[in-house]
Amino acid sequence: MKTCLIIDDVKVSRFTSKLHLEELGLQTCEAPNETAAMDILNKGNVDFIFLDWHLEQTSGIDFLKQLRESEKFKGLPVVMFSGVEGEESSQKAIQAGANAFLAKPTTKEKIEQQLKKIGAL
């Protein structure tokens, strides 16, 4: 069973993502900020990341760029999500290294579609 790390500073958003992902048969772990996320990532056992655009310490875009510069995490699939909709946001996320982008609020079906697209399901 694959495990998704949900990185979001908003507890309700993490909860909603967790419900959708678990309904799709995935295991989840959660991080409210970048420091907690790195602790979980360094322990291993994460197959892909659900990353919010806005985080406590930096932006999700900046965190994603750090991951892509890391030899250890540069190939880890990342789905970026945000309440900031639009083609510009999607393109910026993809250019920063995201494998997919979802606008919030989202549905289980949209999540499933993106996860299949990146090979996480």
N, C-alpha and C positions, 0 to 999 in steps of 0.2 A: 504494500500500500504506500502510495506517495505522500509526502509531507510538504505542506505549504506553510511558509512563515508569513504571517500577516503583520505588516509594519504600518501602524496608524496611531496617531496620538489621541484619537477620539474613540473612547471605549464602545459607544453604540455602533460605530462603523466597524470596529473589529468584530463585535458580536454578530452583526448582520453578515459580514463576509464569512465568518466561521460557520454560521448556519448553512449558507449556500454551498460552501466547499464540502462540508461534512455530508450534506444531502447528495453530493456527487461522489461520495465514497472516499473522500480524502481525509487524511489526518491533518490537523492544524496545530500550530503553536503561534503565540502572539508576542509582539513587542510593542510597547507604547512609545519607544524612542530609538534613536540610532545606537546608543550604547548597549541597550538590552538586545537589539537586533544583532549586533556584532558578537555579543557573548553567545547567543544561540547559534549563529553561523559558524563560529569557531569550534563549537562542539560537534558540528557535522550533522548528518541526518536530515538535511533540508534539500528537497528536490526542486523547489521553485519558490519565488517570492511574489507576494501581493503587496505592492508598495504605494502608499498614499503620496500625493504631490506635496502636501504640507505636513511637515514634521516639527517636533519641538526645537531641535538644535540647529537644523539646516533644512534645506528643501529636499524633497524626495529626488529631484533631478540631481542635485549635488551628491546625495548619498549614492544614487545610481552610478554616477560618474566615478566615484571612489571604488565601487564594486568592480566596475569594468576595467579600472587600472590595476586591480589586484590580480595577481597570477592565480590565486586560489579560487576567486569567485567570478572571474571574467566571463565564464561560460554558463553560469547559473541563470536559468530562465527567469525573467522578471516581467510581471504584468503590472503596469502602473495604472492607478486609478485616481480620479479627481472629480471634484464638483465643478471644475473649470472645463466646460465643454468646448468643442470646436476643433476644426481641422488643425489650427495652429498649435493647440495644446498637444494633440495627438502626434503631430510631426516633431514637436520639440522633445517629447518623451522618446520617440523612436530614434531620433538623432542622438540622444543621450545614451542610448543603449537598451531601451526597453524592447522586449519582444512583442508586446501587445499593449494596448491602451483601452481602458474602459472609463466612461463617464459615469459619475454617481448622480442619482441613485441608479443601481443596475439590477438585473434579474439573474436568477440562477441559469436561465437559458443563455443569456449573453455571456456569462462567465464560462459556461460549458463550451460555447462556440469558440471563445478565445483560447481556452485551455487545449482544446483539440487542435486548434490551428498551430500552437507552439509545441505540441507533442507531450503536454503534461497530463493528458487523459488518454 
